[in-house]
Amino acid sequence: MSEIQFIANDPEAILSETIATYQQAAGETLHPADPERILIDVMAYRENVLRARMEFLMRQNFVQYATAPALDNWGALFGVSRLSDEADDECRLRILNNTHQAIGTEEAYRQRILSLPEVSDLMITRKSDEPTLPPGTIRLTPLMRAVSQDGVESGAVHTAELEQTILNTIQAADFGVIGPKFIFSEAHPVPLSGRVSVRAVLGADRETLERNVNRKIAAYFGTLSLHYAGDFGAYDLERAVLAADGVLSVAAVDFSNIPVKRPADFYVQGAVTVDYL
């Protein structure tokens, strides 16, 4: 998308125009050391700030440039809700797709199913993607959003109940989709195992420290598992552990054998050993 500017905002041009206006009104030349110049500099700065704010507000009137929360209001207008942890650019793309996609297309199916709070991600496979599928059959591979007792969200293999919920949603009378036969397949969890070495703050309670670290690790892998495209990052895990109360530093994060994901694979937490140094 090409960039656009609604309001010209060149600080030097604003200052020059302000000085010229003053000189014309005062009937005298303004010099850099004149006291009036300080006031004019302040006026020009304030105009620069106001123009930047006006530019921001103008952009909120166009879904192509809007940001949260205005972007979410655009989404509500077209029936698109922001997904958990979804960035503005991803949300904007789904909104733009929704404005010109006819009901019954793959994108319409995707948006309809992803609007369910129980679904965190989705794969749609058609006969053109996999010739072995029977004619008129679409295979859906949803990634279910699960919530632990600690409130941690994570991806999971879907249930039969979720299948029925999805079918009820895409075959509803107000959606108008008829004809295709839907079948389901399961997503494949891929455990990641490794070791994290932690240095604790002096005097930290060991039991509390372990609980805090384990929660941060679980939260990191929970977020990772919510999307098929989620990629493991040792640095990201290190930052998550560093945020745990009682952790002074992370000496090492060793996940040496990361399996390569295939379609419908998603990473989950495997056996993670934490060493306290």
C-alpha positions as CSV (number, residue, x, y, z in Angstrom):
1,M,0.0,0.0,0.0
2,S,1.5,3.3,-1.1
3,E,2.0,5.9,1.7
4,I,-0.2,9.0,1.6
5,Q,0.0,12.3,3.6
6,F,-3.2,14.3,4.1
7,I,-1.7,17.4,5.7
8,A,1.6,19.0,4.7
9,N,3.8,19.2,7.8
10,D,7.3,20.5,7.1
11,P,8.7,22.2,10.3
12,E,11.0,24.4,8.4
13,A,8.3,25.6,6.0
14,I,5.9,26.3,8.9
15,L,8.6,28.4,10.6
16,S,9.5,30.3,7.4
17,E,5.8,31.0,6.7
18,T,5.2,32.2,10.3
19,I,8.2,34.5,10.2
20,A,7.1,35.9,6.8
21,T,3.5,36.5,8.1
22,Y,4.9,38.3,11.2
23,Q,7.2,40.5,9.1
24,Q,4.4,41.5,6.8
25,A,2.1,42.3,9.7
26,A,4.7,44.2,11.7
27,G,6.2,46.0,8.8
28,E,9.8,45.2,9.9
29,T,12.4,42.5,9.4
30,L,12.7,39.9,12.2
31,H,16.2,38.9,13.2
32,P,17.2,35.6,14.8
33,A,18.3,37.3,18.1
34,D,15.0,39.3,18.4
35,P,12.9,38.4,21.5
36,E,9.8,37.9,19.2
37,R,11.6,35.0,17.5
38,I,11.3,32.9,20.6
39,L,7.5,33.3,20.6
40,I,7.4,32.6,16.8
41,D,9.5,29.4,17.3
42,V,7.0,28.2,19.9
43,M,4.1,29.0,17.7
44,A,5.7,27.1,14.8
45,Y,6.4,24.1,17.0
46,R,2.8,24.0,18.2
47,E,1.5,24.1,14.7
48,N,3.8,21.3,13.8
49,V,2.4,19.2,16.7
50,L,-1.2,20.1,15.8
51,R,-0.7,19.2,12.2
52,A,0.7,15.8,13.2
53,R,-2.3,15.2,15.4
54,M,-4.7,16.2,12.5
55,E,-2.8,13.8,10.2
56,F,-3.3,11.0,12.7
57,L,-7.1,11.8,13.0
58,M,-7.5,12.0,9.3
59,R,-6.0,8.5,8.9
60,Q,-8.5,7.0,11.3
61,N,-11.2,7.8,8.7
62,F,-9.8,5.3,6.3
63,V,-9.6,1.6,7.1
64,Q,-6.4,1.4,5.0
65,Y,-4.6,3.6,7.6
66,A,-6.6,3.4,10.8
67,T,-5.1,1.9,14.0
68,A,-6.7,0.6,17.2
69,P,-9.2,1.5,18.5
70,A,-10.6,3.2,15.4
71,L,-9.6,0.1,13.3
72,D,-11.7,-2.1,15.6
73,N,-14.7,0.2,14.9
74,W,-14.1,-0.3,11.2
75,G,-14.1,-4.1,11.9
76,A,-17.4,-3.9,13.7
77,L,-18.9,-2.1,10.7
78,F,-18.0,-5.1,8.5
79,G,-18.5,-7.8,11.0
80,V,-14.9,-8.5,11.7
81,S,-13.6,-8.9,15.2
82,R,-10.0,-8.6,16.2
83,L,-8.5,-12.0,17.1
84,S,-6.5,-12.6,20.3
85,D,-3.0,-11.0,20.0
86,E,-3.7,-9.9,16.5
87,A,-1.7,-6.9,15.2
88,D,-3.3,-4.0,13.4
89,D,-1.9,-5.0,10.0
90,E,-3.3,-8.5,10.2
91,C,-6.7,-7.2,11.4
92,R,-6.7,-4.5,8.7
93,L,-6.1,-7.2,6.0
94,R,-9.1,-9.3,7.2
95,I,-11.3,-6.2,7.2
96,L,-10.3,-5.2,3.7
97,N,-10.8,-8.8,2.5
98,N,-14.3,-8.8,4.1
99,T,-15.4,-5.6,2.2
100,H,-15.1,-7.2,-1.2
101,Q,-15.3,-10.9,-0.7
102,A,-18.6,-12.5,-1.6
103,I,-20.4,-14.9,0.7
104,G,-19.3,-18.5,0.0
105,T,-15.7,-17.8,-0.8
106,E,-12.8,-19.4,1.1
107,E,-12.1,-16.1,2.9
108,A,-15.8,-15.8,3.9
109,Y,-15.6,-19.3,5.4
110,R,-12.4,-18.4,7.2
111,Q,-13.6,-15.2,8.7
112,R,-16.9,-16.8,9.8
113,I,-15.1,-19.6,11.5
114,L,-12.4,-17.5,13.1
115,S,-15.1,-15.2,14.6
116,L,-15.9,-18.1,17.0
117,P,-14.1,-17.5,20.3
118,E,-13.3,-21.2,20.5
119,V,-11.2,-21.2,17.3
120,S,-7.7,-19.7,17.4
121,D,-6.6,-20.7,13.8
122,L,-7.9,-22.6,10.8
123,M,-6.6,-24.5,7.8
124,I,-8.9,-24.9,4.8
125,T,-8.1,-27.5,2.2
126,R,-9.9,-27.7,-1.2
127,K,-9.6,-30.3,-4.0
128,S,-7.3,-27.9,-5.8
129,D,-4.9,-28.2,-2.8
130,E,-5.3,-31.9,-2.4
131,P,-6.5,-33.8,-5.5
132,T,-7.5,-36.9,-3.4
133,L,-10.4,-35.0,-1.8
134,P,-13.8,-36.0,-3.2
135,P,-15.4,-33.4,-5.5
136,G,-17.3,-30.7,-3.7
137,T,-15.6,-31.5,-0.4
138,I,-13.8,-29.0,1.8
139,R,-11.6,-30.1,4.7
140,L,-11.4,-27.9,7.8
141,T,-8.6,-28.2,10.3
142,P,-9.4,-25.9,13.2
143,L,-7.1,-25.1,16.1
144,M,-9.1,-24.9,19.2
145,R,-8.5,-22.3,21.9
146,A,-8.2,-23.9,25.3
147,V,-7.9,-22.1,28.7
148,S,-6.2,-23.7,31.6
149,Q,-7.2,-23.3,35.3
150,D,-4.5,-20.6,35.6
151,G,-6.2,-18.7,32.8
152,V,-3.5,-19.4,30.2
153,E,-4.8,-19.7,26.6
154,S,-3.3,-22.3,24.3
155,G,-4.0,-24.1,21.1
156,A,-5.4,-27.6,21.2
157,V,-6.8,-30.4,19.0
158,H,-10.5,-29.6,18.4
159,T,-13.4,-31.6,19.8
160,A,-16.6,-33.1,18.3
161,E,-18.6,-30.3,19.9
162,L,-16.5,-27.7,18.2
163,E,-17.1,-29.4,14.8
164,Q,-20.8,-29.1,15.3
165,T,-20.5,-25.4,16.4
166,I,-18.5,-24.7,13.2
167,L,-21.1,-26.4,11.0
168,N,-23.9,-24.6,12.7
169,T,-22.1,-21.3,12.0
170,I,-21.2,-21.7,8.3
171,Q,-24.5,-23.4,7.4
172,A,-26.7,-20.9,9.2
173,A,-29.5,-19.3,7.1
174,D,-28.1,-15.8,7.4
175,F,-24.8,-16.9,5.9
176,G,-26.3,-18.4,2.8
177,V,-23.6,-21.1,2.1
178,I,-25.0,-24.2,0.4
179,G,-23.6,-27.1,-1.5
180,P,-20.1,-28.0,-0.3
181,K,-19.6,-31.0,1.9
182,F,-17.4,-30.3,4.9
183,I,-15.1,-32.8,6.6
184,F,-12.7,-32.3,9.5
185,S,-9.2,-33.3,10.3
186,E,-7.2,-32.9,13.4
187,A,-4.3,-30.5,14.0
188,H,-1.0,-32.1,15.1
189,P,0.6,-30.9,18.3
190,V,4.4,-30.8,18.1
191,P,6.1,-30.8,21.5
192,L,9.2,-28.6,22.0
193,S,11.5,-29.9,24.7
194,G,14.6,-28.2,26.1
195,R,16.4,-26.7,29.1
196,V,16.4,-23.2,30.7
197,S,19.0,-22.1,33.2
198,V,18.0,-19.3,35.6
199,R,19.8,-17.2,38.1
200,A,17.6,-16.1,41.0
201,V,17.5,-12.8,42.9
202,L,19.4,-13.2,46.2
203,G,17.0,-14.3,48.9
204,A,14.2,-15.3,46.5
205,D,11.8,-18.0,47.8
206,R,12.5,-21.1,45.8
207,E,9.0,-22.4,45.7
208,T,7.6,-19.0,44.6
209,L,10.3,-18.6,42.1
210,E,9.7,-21.9,40.5
211,R,5.9,-21.2,40.3
212,N,6.6,-17.8,38.7
213,V,9.0,-19.2,36.1
214,N,6.7,-22.2,35.2
215,R,3.8,-19.8,34.7
216,K,5.9,-17.6,32.3
217,I,7.0,-20.6,30.4
218,A,3.5,-22.0,30.1
219,A,2.2,-18.6,29.0
220,Y,4.9,-18.3,26.3
221,F,4.2,-21.7,24.8
222,G,0.4,-21.1,25.2
223,T,0.7,-18.0,22.9
224,L,3.0,-19.9,20.5
225,S,0.5,-22.7,20.2
226,L,-2.5,-20.5,19.2
227,H,-1.4,-20.3,15.5
228,Y,-0.1,-22.7,12.9
229,A,2.4,-20.1,11.9
230,G,3.8,-19.6,15.4
231,D,7.6,-19.9,15.4
232,F,9.7,-20.7,18.4
233,G,12.3,-18.1,19.5
234,A,14.8,-18.8,22.2
235,Y,15.2,-15.0,22.8
236,D,11.4,-14.6,23.1
237,L,11.3,-17.4,25.7
238,E,14.3,-15.8,27.5
239,R,12.5,-12.5,27.7
240,A,9.4,-14.2,29.1
241,V,11.3,-16.0,31.8
242,L,13.2,-12.8,32.7
243,A,9.8,-11.1,33.4
244,A,9.1,-13.6,36.2
245,D,9.4,-12.2,39.7
246,G,12.5,-13.4,41.4
247,V,14.6,-14.0,38.3
248,L,17.9,-12.1,38.1
249,S,19.0,-13.4,34.7
250,V,18.7,-16.3,32.3
251,A,22.0,-18.0,31.7
252,A,21.0,-20.2,28.8
253,V,18.0,-21.4,26.8
254,D,18.8,-24.7,25.1
255,F,16.3,-26.1,22.6
256,S,18.7,-27.8,20.2
257,N,16.3,-30.0,18.2
258,I,13.4,-28.0,16.9
259,P,11.2,-30.2,14.7
260,V,10.2,-28.7,11.3
261,K,6.4,-28.2,11.2
262,R,4.3,-29.7,8.4
263,P,0.9,-28.3,7.4
264,A,-1.6,-28.6,10.3
265,D,1.3,-28.8,12.9
266,F,1.5,-26.4,15.8
267,Y,4.1,-26.1,18.5
268,V,3.3,-26.9,22.1
269,Q,5.3,-27.2,25.3
270,G,7.1,-30.4,25.8
271,A,9.5,-31.4,28.6
272,V,11.1,-28.2,29.7
273,T,13.7,-28.6,32.5
274,V,14.6,-25.5,34.5
275,D,18.0,-25.3,36.2
276,Y,18.4,-22.8,39.1
277,L,21.9,-21.7,39.4
